[in-house]
């Protein structure tokens, strides 16, 4: 994305996020939107470095806002690290921000709930 468009996209991103935060989401919806928040932020790519870390932090924060403090214990970062090749393959939905193919995002969205299945 062109640097001059980042501000506009970030504003839209946080407006959508604010709308989500006032809704009563089911657990399934919470995981879906947490993953989608991660994905969208990473695609906006507002920083020269640290976008993935910031996206994962936003994902965890969204979970905690909706599910409570226990969400911080979810081992998602460990899961993403252990499945790093899949993480990068599934988060990449195209090169051009304006032509990203979100019809292909399901494998990425499934990673977060998958970490629950593999956690002790």
N, C-alpha and C positions, 0 to 999 in steps of 0.2 A: 504494500500500500504506500502511496505517496505520503511523505511526511506532512504535507499540508492538509491531508484528509484524516489524519489520526485523531485530532481533537474532536471533529464532528462524529466520527465513529465511536469514540470513547464516550461521548455524551449520550449517544443513542444506546450504547451498551449499558451504561449505568441507569438510564431511564427505564429500560426494560428490566434490569435487575431490581430496581426499586419497586416496580409493579409486582414482580414475583414475590418479593419479601412480605407483602401485605396479604398475600393469598394463603389460605390454609391448604397446604399440599399434603398429599398422601406420601407415605414412605417411598413408594415407587416413583412418584412425580419428583420428589426431592432428589433422589439419585439421578434421575434423568436430567433435571435442570442443573444440578451441580456439575455433571459431566459436560453438559452443553455450555455452561458458563466457562468452564476450563477451555473447551474447544474454541469458543468464540473469542475469548480474550487472547489466546495464543495466535489466532489468525489475524487479529487486529495488529498485533506485534508492535506495541507502542514504545518499547525500549530497544536500545541497541544490543542489550544483553540482559538476561534474567527473565525473559518472557515466560519460559516454561515454569520456572520456580514461582513466579507471581501467579500464573494460571493455576498451578496446583494449590497454592495457598488460598486463592479465591474459592476454589472448589471445596476445600476443607472448611473454610469459613462459612460458605453457604450451607454445607451440611450441618455445622454446629448451630447456625442460626435457626434451622428448621428442626433439628433432631436433639439438640442439647449438647452439653459439654463432652459427653461420651464420644461424640463424632470425632473429636481431636485424636482419639486413640485408634481410629481406623487406620490400618497399615497401608494406605493407598500409595504413599511415596515409595515404600519398600516394594510393593507390587509393581509399580511402574518401572522401578530400577531393575528388578529381576526380569521384567518382560520388556526391556528397553527397545529391542528391535521391533516388536509388535506395536509398542507405544508410538514410535516415530512413523512406522508404516501407516498406522490407522489415523494418526492426527493429520497426516498430509492428504488433504482433499483437493489439491491443485496448487499451481504456482501463483496465479493471479487472484488476489483477494476477491475481485468482483465476479470471478467465474468459479468459485469454489463449489464443489459438487456435494452438497449436504445430503443428497440421496445415498451417499456412501459412508455416512458417519456412524451407522449402527455398530460396527465392530469397535470403534473407539468408545461409544457410549456404554458398551457392555463391559468394558474393562473395570470400571469402578465397582459395580456390584460383584464382579468376579473375584475381587480381592477379599470380599466377605467369605466366599466359599473356601478360599485357601488360607484364611487366617485361623489361628488356633482358638 
